[in-house]
Amino acid sequence: MSILSLQNITKHFGEKKANDNISLEVKEHSIFGLLGPNGAGKTTLIRIITSIFFPDSGSIFINGEPLNRAHHEIIGYMPEERGLYKKMKVGEHLIYLARLKNLSKKEAKSRVSFWLEKFKITDWYEKRVEELSKGMQQKVQFIATVINDPKLLILDEPFSGLDPINTNLLKDEIQELKNKGTAIIFSTHRMEQVEEICEDIALINNGKNILNGPVKEIKDRFKENIFSIIFSGELPAQINGQLNVVERKFNELIIKIESGHSPNEALKYCIENKIEVHGFNEILPSINEIFIKEVGRSNE
């Protein structure tokens, strides 16, 4: 079941069409990648979902109901441009933000203590936000976003400014939230992170949804029958013609299997010619390669 459904969302700013008839579905218990180059319309779409902007046309549904004010309590949003008050102390700031999300003072204090202990940063409680590094502020912003246990969590470049250790910490928390039932929209320019954590994606360019679906299905859709053969020993002189070699490295052949032929034929040739094969794998295109190809095609 979809927790979020966008149907034919269109938004203009003057003559510019920031979102052009965009439809997409975000499933419960999932991590959804919202991708696109700068200026593609991602931020506008996020602001429509969070009611910062309103669409000119189209419909938004949360759990099958038209988006309304009551839904704001189950949505958490961490924007790329952070919004912490620099002079406030971390503990007091988090309690203040939790209270804005309709938590009682007692519940706010309890949840702030829980998250600070979980991240092992209880000693930050009395520090002012301005005393923290960018990465430390990022962790505080994340806590502020999830403090009310949202069922739909929107993260815009959540790992910006974080070192690898703290990036992995947040990745683990995101996965844990997903496992507990939160649906997460993850917006980023880092395609390797998308492949690592997202199940479904939508690619936005020039305000249009140009590609969407499960990551695995998209990669399968764009594959080109390219395979890697890891080998040792000598190769027959005629191998280039027999195996349609695309690239040859020290102990690896990159080959293309033409339509109508099977990868088994390549393996059979290797066996018959006494080539010692240590690995045989299909090379699927990366999300980054697909991103570049599809954005370029849509710009033509």
C-alpha positions in Angstrom: 0.0 0.0 0.0 1.2 3.5 -0.8 1.6 6.0 2.1 2.0 8.8 -0.4 0.4 9.2 -3.8 1.0 12.2 -6.1 -1.3 12.4 -9.1 -0.6 14.8 -11.9 1.1 17.5 -9.8 1.8 20.8 -11.7 3.3 24.0 -10.3 4.2 27.2 -12.0 6.3 30.1 -10.9 5.4 32.8 -13.4 6.2 31.4 -16.8 8.4 28.6 -15.4 6.8 25.2 -14.9 8.7 23.8 -11.9 6.6 20.6 -11.8 4.9 19.3 -14.9 2.2 16.7 -14.4 4.2 14.5 -12.0 2.8 11.3 -10.6 4.5 8.9 -8.3 3.8 6.5 -5.4 5.8 6.0 -2.2 5.1 2.6 -0.6 4.9 2.0 3.2 8.0 0.5 4.8 10.2 1.7 1.9 13.1 4.0 1.1 12.3 6.0 -2.1 15.0 8.0 -3.9 14.0 11.3 -5.4 16.7 12.2 -7.9 17.4 14.9 -10.4 20.0 17.6 -11.4 20.0 21.0 -9.8 16.9 23.0 -10.8 15.0 19.9 -11.8 12.0 20.5 -9.6 12.7 18.1 -6.6 12.7 20.8 -3.9 9.4 22.3 -5.3 7.8 18.8 -5.2 9.0 18.2 -1.6 7.6 21.6 -0.5 4.3 20.7 -2.1 4.2 17.4 -0.1 4.9 19.3 3.1 2.3 22.1 2.2 4.9 24.8 2.1 3.7 25.3 -1.5 0.4 24.3 -3.0 0.1 22.8 -6.5 -1.7 24.6 -9.3 -3.3 21.3 -10.2 -3.2 17.7 -9.2 -3.9 15.7 -6.1 -1.9 14.5 -3.0 -3.0 11.6 -0.9 -1.6 10.3 2.4 -2.8 6.8 3.3 -5.5 7.1 0.7 -6.9 10.4 2.1 -6.5 13.9 0.5 -3.6 15.7 2.2 -4.8 17.8 5.1 -3.5 19.6 8.2 -3.8 16.5 10.4 -1.2 14.7 8.2 1.5 17.2 9.1 2.0 15.5 12.4 3.1 12.2 10.7 5.5 13.9 8.2 9.1 14.8 9.1 11.2 17.0 6.8 14.9 17.7 7.0 15.7 20.3 4.3 19.1 20.7 2.7 19.4 24.2 4.1 19.3 23.5 7.9 17.2 25.6 10.2 18.7 25.5 13.7 18.9 28.5 16.0 22.6 29.0 16.6 22.3 30.7 20.0 20.1 28.1 21.6 21.4 25.1 23.6 21.0 21.8 22.0 18.8 20.2 24.6 16.5 23.2 24.9 16.4 23.6 21.1 15.3 20.0 20.6 12.6 20.2 23.3 11.3 23.4 21.7 11.1 21.8 18.3 9.5 18.7 19.7 6.9 20.9 21.5 6.1 22.5 18.1 5.2 19.0 16.9 2.6 18.7 19.6 4.6 16.6 22.1 3.9 17.3 25.7 6.8 18.8 27.7 7.4 15.5 29.5 7.3 13.5 26.3 9.6 16.0 24.5 12.2 15.7 27.3 12.0 11.9 27.3 12.5 11.6 23.5 15.3 14.2 23.5 17.1 12.2 26.2 16.5 8.9 24.3 18.0 10.2 21.0 21.0 12.0 22.7 21.8 8.7 24.5 21.3 6.7 21.3 23.8 8.8 19.5 26.1 9.0 22.6 26.0 12.8 22.6 24.4 13.5 26.0 27.3 15.9 26.7 26.0 18.2 23.9 22.8 19.0 25.9 24.2 22.3 27.3 26.2 23.3 24.3 25.0 26.0 22.0 24.3 25.0 18.4 27.0 27.5 17.2 29.6 25.6 19.1 29.0 22.4 17.0 30.7 21.5 13.8 28.6 21.2 10.6 28.5 17.4 11.0 27.4 17.6 14.6 24.7 20.1 13.7 23.6 17.6 11.1 23.0 15.0 13.7 21.0 17.4 15.8 18.9 18.3 12.8 18.2 14.7 12.2 17.1 14.2 15.8 14.8 17.2 15.4 13.3 15.7 12.3 12.5 12.2 13.7 11.6 13.3 17.3 7.9 13.0 16.7 8.2 9.5 15.2 7.0 10.4 11.7 5.4 7.8 9.4 6.6 9.7 6.3 10.2 11.0 6.5 11.7 13.3 3.9 15.5 13.7 3.9 17.1 16.2 1.6 20.9 15.5 1.3 21.0 14.0 4.9 24.7 13.1 4.8 26.0 16.5 3.8 29.0 17.4 6.0 29.2 14.0 7.7 32.4 11.9 7.9 32.1 8.2 6.9 31.6 7.0 10.5 28.6 9.4 11.1 27.3 8.8 7.6 27.1 5.1 8.4 25.5 5.9 11.8 22.7 7.8 10.0 22.3 5.1 7.4 21.8 2.6 10.2 19.2 4.8 11.8 17.4 5.3 8.5 17.3 1.6 7.9 16.0 1.0 11.5 13.2 3.6 11.0 12.2 1.9 7.8 12.2 -1.5 9.5 9.9 -0.1 12.1 7.4 1.1 9.5 8.5 4.6 8.4 8.5 5.4 4.7 11.4 7.6 3.7 11.9 9.9 0.7 15.6 10.3 0.2 16.8 13.1 -2.0 20.5 13.3 -3.0 23.0 13.8 -5.7 25.1 10.9 -4.5 24.0 8.0 -6.8 26.1 5.4 -5.0 24.1 6.1 -1.8 20.9 5.6 -3.8 22.0 2.2 -5.0 22.9 1.3 -1.5 19.8 2.2 0.4 16.8 2.9 -2.0 14.3 0.3 -3.2 12.5 2.6 -5.7 13.4 5.8 -7.4 12.0 8.6 -9.5 14.2 10.8 -11.7 13.0 14.3 -12.2 14.3 16.6 -15.0 13.0 19.9 -16.3 10.0 19.4 -14.0 9.0 16.1 -15.5 9.2 12.6 -14.1 11.3 10.9 -16.8 12.0 7.6 -15.0 10.6 5.7 -12.0 10.3 2.3 -10.6 12.2 -0.3 -8.5 16.0 0.1 -8.7 16.6 -3.5 -9.7 14.0 -3.4 -12.5 15.5 -0.1 -13.8 19.0 -1.5 -13.9 17.7 -4.6 -15.7 15.9 -2.4 -18.1 19.0 -0.6 -19.1 21.4 -3.5 -19.2 23.4 -4.1 -22.4 24.4 -7.8 -22.1 27.9 -6.8 -21.0 29.8 -9.5 -19.0 33.1 -9.7 -17.1 35.3 -12.8 -17.4 38.1 -13.0 -14.8 40.7 -15.5 -16.0 44.3 -16.6 -15.6 46.8 -18.0 -18.1 47.2 -17.4 -21.8 44.3 -16.6 -24.2 43.8 -17.8 -27.8 44.9 -15.3 -30.4 41.5 -15.3 -32.1 39.6 -14.6 -28.9 38.6 -11.0 -29.8 36.6 -12.2 -32.7 35.1 -15.2 -31.0 33.9 -13.4 -27.8 33.2 -9.8 -29.0 35.7 -8.3 -26.6 34.8 -4.8 -25.6 37.8 -4.3 -23.3 40.8 -6.4 -22.3 42.6 -5.9 -19.0 45.4 -7.9 -17.4 43.3 -10.7 -16.1 39.8 -9.6 -17.2 37.8 -9.6 -20.4 34.7 -7.3 -20.8 32.6 -8.9 -23.5 29.2 -8.1 -25.1 26.7 -10.9 -25.8 24.8 -10.1 -29.0 21.1 -10.6 -29.2 20.1 -14.2 -29.9 23.2 -15.6 -28.1 23.5 -17.0 -24.6 26.2 -16.2 -22.0 26.6 -20.0 -21.8 28.2 -19.9 -25.3 31.0 -17.7 -24.0 31.6 -20.0 -21.0 31.6 -23.0 -23.4 34.2 -21.4 -25.6 36.4 -20.7 -22.5 36.1 -24.3 -21.4 36.8 -25.7 -24.8 39.9 -23.5 -25.2 41.1 -24.4 -21.7 40.8 -20.8 -20.4 40.9 -20.9 -16.5 37.9 -18.9 -15.5 37.7 -17.5 -12.0 34.7 -15.3 -12.3 31.9 -14.7 -14.8 29.4 -11.8 -14.0 26.9 -9.6 -15.8 27.8 -5.9 -15.6 24.7 -3.9 -14.9 24.7 -0.1 -15.5 25.0 2.0 -12.3 22.3 4.4 -11.3 24.8 7.1 -12.0 25.2 6.0 -15.6 21.5 5.7 -16.1 21.0 9.2 -14.5 23.5 10.8 -16.9 22.1 9.0 -19.9 18.4 9.7 -19.2 19.0 13.4 -18.2 21.0 13.9 -21.3 18.3 12.3 -23.5 15.5 14.4 -21.9 17.5 17.6 -22.5 17.8 16.9 -26.3 
